[in-house]
């Protein structure tokens, strides 16, 4: 199931949590500046764990951009 996760899917899930249009979020913007908080990050971690991606809160909180998240997530797929 993890192979269904793409950078665009990640962008869409983050945008949904922030009540933003996915096209507004660029790969290199700091998502904390967009209002992403620890509760929302944990929501994403749990969603992705259910999809089989072994990721931690720290993996995401340390580097809160879509580009950096994808660098962490992509190798864990499949």
C-alpha positions in Angstrom: 0.0 0.0 0.0 2.9 2.4 0.6 3.7 2.5 -3.1 0.6 4.6 -3.5 2.2 7.4 -1.6 3.7 10.1 -3.9 5.1 13.5 -3.4 1.8 14.9 -4.8 -0.2 12.7 -2.4 1.9 14.1 0.5 1.3 17.6 -0.7 -2.4 17.0 -0.9 -2.6 15.5 2.6 -0.6 18.4 4.1 -2.7 21.0 2.2 -5.9 19.3 3.5 -4.7 19.6 7.1 -3.9 23.2 6.6 -7.1 24.0 4.7 -5.0 25.2 1.7 -5.0 24.5 -2.0 -2.2 22.0 -2.7 -0.9 24.2 -5.5 -0.1 26.9 -2.9 2.5 24.7 -1.2 5.9 24.6 -2.9 8.4 21.9 -2.1 10.8 24.1 -0.2 8.5 26.2 2.0 8.7 25.8 5.7 5.4 24.1 6.6 5.6 25.4 10.2 5.2 28.9 8.7 2.0 27.7 7.0 0.6 26.7 10.4 1.6 23.0 10.6 1.8 22.1 14.2 2.9 19.0 16.2 -0.6 17.5 16.3 -1.0 17.7 12.5 2.5 16.2 12.0 1.5 13.3 14.2 -1.7 12.9 12.2 0.5 12.5 9.0 2.9 10.2 10.8 0.0 7.9 11.8 -1.6 8.0 8.3 1.7 7.1 6.6 2.5 4.4 9.2 -0.9 2.8 8.3 0.3 2.8 4.7 3.5 0.9 5.8 5.9 3.8 5.9 8.1 3.6 9.0 8.5 7.2 9.8 8.8 9.1 13.1 7.6 12.5 14.3 11.3 13.6 14.5 11.9 12.6 10.9 9.3 15.3 9.9 9.7 17.9 12.6 13.4 18.4 12.0 12.9 19.2 8.3 9.5 20.7 7.8 9.4 21.1 4.0 7.8 18.8 1.4 11.1 18.3 -0.4 12.9 17.2 2.8 10.0 15.0 3.8 10.0 13.3 0.5 13.7 12.6 0.8 12.9 10.7 4.1 9.7 9.0 2.9 10.7 7.8 -0.6 13.5 5.4 0.4 11.0 3.8 2.9 8.4 3.0 0.2 7.9 -0.5 -1.1 
